Amino acid sequence: MPEVSPIIRYGAPISLALARQVATAAETQAQAMGWPMVIAILDSAANLVVLHKMDHAQSGSIAIAQAKAESAVRFKRPTRVFEEALASGGIHLRLLATHRAIPLEGGLPLLVDGQLVGAIGVSGMQSTQDAQVAAAGVMALAGAR
């Protein structure tokens, strides 16, 4: 029988201070790699808390970073799940009809004590690179508690 995922509950919205720590860690990773990125942190209600556009990041990444974070909040999962489902084709192509599900890696939920407090979305490079930068933000959240 397939394993059932635990239910993730929405928690209190991420604070501005904590959102800044997440964004700073992501930016530090992006700078280390020489990648100009846009980093968006949304709270548990999908409201924008921090939007950070690094110098030379493409302007199109502003909307994409926010959309990745929104998708991660609304669906309580990494956007990579949608990217992989779409890439497998077949019945998964119905994903294209799912409103606000972004099939691009780089959006990750932010969890505190098992509750979703927000999400990070990163855009600016290849999806795997965006995800690497987003993961640095998630790691900072884990270390901040």
Stockholm file with secondary structure:
# STOCKHOLM 1.0

chainA/1-145         MPEVSPIIRYGAPISLALARQVATAAETQAQAMGWPMVIAILDSAANLVVLHKMDHAQSGSIAIAQAKAESAVRFKRPTRVFEEALASGGIHLRLLATHRAIPLEGGLPLLVDGQLVGAIGVSGMQSTQDAQVAAAGVMALAGAR
#=GR chainA/1-145 SS CCCCCCCCEECSCCCHHHHHHHHHHHHHHHHHHTCCCEEEEEETTSCEEEEEECTTCCTHHHHHHHHHHHHHHHHTSCTHHHHHHHHHCGGGGGGGGSTTCCCSSCEEEEEETTEEEEEEEEESSCHHHHHHHHHHHHHHHHHHC
#=GC SS_cons         CCCCCCCCEECSCCCHHHHHHHHHHHHHHHHHHTCCCEEEEEETTSCEEEEEECTTCCTHHHHHHHHHHHHHHHHTSCTHHHHHHHHHCGGGGGGGGSTTCCCSSCEEEEEETTEEEEEEEEESSCHHHHHHHHHHHHHHHHHHC
//
